[in-house]
Amino acid sequence: MSRALARDRLGAPAVLFFVLAGVAPLTVAAGVIPTAYQTTGLTAIPGAFLVVAAILAIFSVGYVAMTRYITNSGACYAFVARGHRLPGWGRRRPGRAGRLHVPAGRAVRSFGPGRRRRGRRAPGRACAWWAWALCAWAVITVLGLLRVDITGWVLGVLLTAEVTVILAETIAGFAAPAGGRLSFATLSPIGLTSGGFGVFGVLAVVAVLGFVGFEQAPVLAEEARHPRRTIPVATYVALGMIAIVYAGASWAMAVHNGDRRVVTAAAQQGPGLLFGLGGGALGQVAQLLFLTSLFAGALAFHNVVWRYMFALGRENVLPAALGRTGANNIPKTASLIQSATGLAVIVAYAASRQDPMTRLFFWLGTTGGFGIILLLTQTAVAVIAFFARDARGENAWRRLIAPGLAAVLLAGIIVLAIQHYATLLGVPPG
Amino acid sequence: MARLSGTGLIADDLYLMAHDDVTGRPFLQSRAVGLGLAGGLLAELMLLDKLRLSHGWVVTGDPGQPRDELGYCVLGLIVSERELHPVRDWLAFLARTAAADVAVRLERAGYLRQARLGRPRRGGRWVPADPDCAFAPLGRARSALEAAGAATAYATILAGLAVGSGLGPRLLPYGPPDSRRRLDMALEQLPPGLRELIAQTQAAVDSALLAHRVRASVPNDLASSQEKPMSRTQLT
């Protein structure tokens, strides 16, 4: 029986795929990184990705250790609920996944910005951004009501193409460095503190945005072949891959344009900063994929949100109607409510003629990144609380030192970011 | 031959509820059908007290074999395992073949027949031999939604498993406006083991949905069911 079951379950590559599909890497590489260079005016972004990856890896030590004991693992939400023993939360019903999360980061990553660019950049079309946004919204609404496994498949295909293109652009960027030599300055952690220590808090909030989704592997614990091994492996590999891809891409941008010029170049070119790294044909393909990537991001976001609403509806934290499925096991209510929210945002921004790029994408995006760091900090504390009651044979590094260190580091980022919120939003202080 | 009163087996009634009474098309994703039927097969054995649930683990109860052949096979599998397994694992294991196995059992009892229609290279599908008999289980499950306290354990389990595997939109409209609350009240009256089985079945269906795994790994159309029906010979 065990062997037959194991064949039926997910191995580490499948879990990894599931995790990465929710990350939409090209949106971050082409959308978030240039915007981050431009808005913050800081050049140490590649270094920030590496440092944040290291902090998140420390966080993951305790996080995946807890996964082994909560197999219904609703990840962050269930962990916090169990760690702090919230009455009735996360422990009420056996085997139910419940998650609470701040999806704003992804929301914003997908909704506003590129849609406008989609209107601007699509050759020969001069529609308003909201027309494109509404088209994508309609497709996502239909996909969300059709079949849940189709979306997973669509995301997987797009993800593979995106990662390939980013890597190709990165290599092309390194092949043509500004001034003919490779500069390592932007990678250096020293650069993080060059503009004062607060700069690091700002960069970390932006960098965390790119990693959102890495914490999803425990959701699949019940479906994984060897939960004790598969989930940690998938989490660490996902972290490593995201770090390498983003740090590589942002480093290549700085190398290609020159460390001093990259901020002005980002302001002039926007996503073109990434597409300019390669030759003409590669740039064309990358631009095309950027459009599909934005779509994939919105789709992944839609997916994540209905999953949260569904899981929380099941736990009776949100109205129970959200936790019900309609015909053919589709969580109709949750999916439709998410579609309605998306429509409301598009209509509100179109009607008030606001610029979705800065007003929605980066402002709410950084606020979302901020919320995620808060959530991760809380989870790290919950891990300590959970193991404080019963060590369950875990060593001190896993149950106390690593989560404690992660909590302190993440809390430090929060404090620094609060002090420099103006830089984060790219507005003058005050 | 097929009778309106049914076979008296929970998985049989659940299978008929989960498929269209005329065309035989499923109302649910294949993994949800499998998990629901796996819950049904375990519930049949628990009603006979051949199996019990203890803190989420499946343990054997009364000695002696059930008369039904599929029940005999399932019980044989559980008894022959050297170690105990949690009910979650048994649900996942039985779900792989449950739909095909129950379909074969229903065919032998005269409730289903094979129809080779549709596209070439597809195995065809099971269609109900008599639509009235195929619709009748819905009425049996509905009795759990009506007068509180009057429902039989059989009807309550059937309704609980049906709603748990996603047939709520199909079943609940036939009951009174507050069907769901009445069903919850009826479920409270069940023994703890059966209540847990239903909760675990529902959790397994939800978890498959949250992980986007809604298709069964073993296709349960006719072609595959003819290749590997569970039978006594498998055990001996």
HADDOCK unambig.tbl for C-alpha pairs under 7 A between the chains (distance, minus, plus):
assign (segid A and resid 5 and name CA) (segid B and resid 93 and name CA) 5.88 0.50 0.50
assign (segid A and resid 8 and name CA) (segid B and resid 217 and name CA) 6.63 0.50 0.50
assign (segid A and resid 94 and name CA) (segid B and resid 200 and name CA) 6.95 0.50 0.50
assign (segid A and resid 95 and name CA) (segid B and resid 200 and name CA) 6.79 0.50 0.50
assign (segid A and resid 95 and name CA) (segid B and resid 203 and name CA) 5.55 0.50 0.50
assign (segid A and resid 96 and name CA) (segid B and resid 203 and name CA) 5.55 0.50 0.50
assign (segid A and resid 97 and name CA) (segid B and resid 207 and name CA) 6.97 0.50 0.50
assign (segid A and resid 148 and name CA) (segid B and resid 212 and name CA) 5.92 0.50 0.50
assign (segid A and resid 149 and name CA) (segid B and resid 212 and name CA) 5.24 0.50 0.50
assign (segid A and resid 149 and name CA) (segid B and resid 213 and name CA) 6.57 0.50 0.50
assign (segid A and resid 149 and name CA) (segid B and resid 214 and name CA) 6.71 0.50 0.50
assign (segid A and resid 152 and name CA) (segid B and resid 212 and name CA) 6.89 0.50 0.50
assign (segid A and resid 220 and name CA) (segid B and resid 211 and name CA) 6.14 0.50 0.50
assign (segid A and resid 307 and name CA) (segid B and resid 210 and name CA) 6.16 0.50 0.50
assign (segid A and resid 325 and name CA) (segid B and resid 166 and name CA) 6.22 0.50 0.50
assign (segid A and resid 326 and name CA) (segid B and resid 169 and name CA) 6.08 0.50 0.50
assign (segid A and resid 327 and name CA) (segid B and resid 27 and name CA) 6.67 0.50 0.50
assign (segid A and resid 327 and name CA) (segid B and resid 28 and name CA) 6.87 0.50 0.50
assign (segid A and resid 327 and name CA) (segid B and resid 169 and name CA) 6.45 0.50 0.50
assign (segid A and resid 328 and name CA) (segid B and resid 27 and name CA) 5.55 0.50 0.50
assign (segid A and resid 328 and name CA) (segid B and resid 28 and name CA) 4.16 0.50 0.50
assign (segid A and resid 328 and name CA) (segid B and resid 29 and name CA) 5.61 0.50 0.50
assign (segid A and resid 329 and name CA) (segid B and resid 28 and name CA) 5.96 0.50 0.50
assign (segid A and resid 329 and name CA) (segid B and resid 29 and name CA) 6.38 0.50 0.50
assign (segid A and resid 329 and name CA) (segid B and resid 166 and name CA) 5.69 0.50 0.50
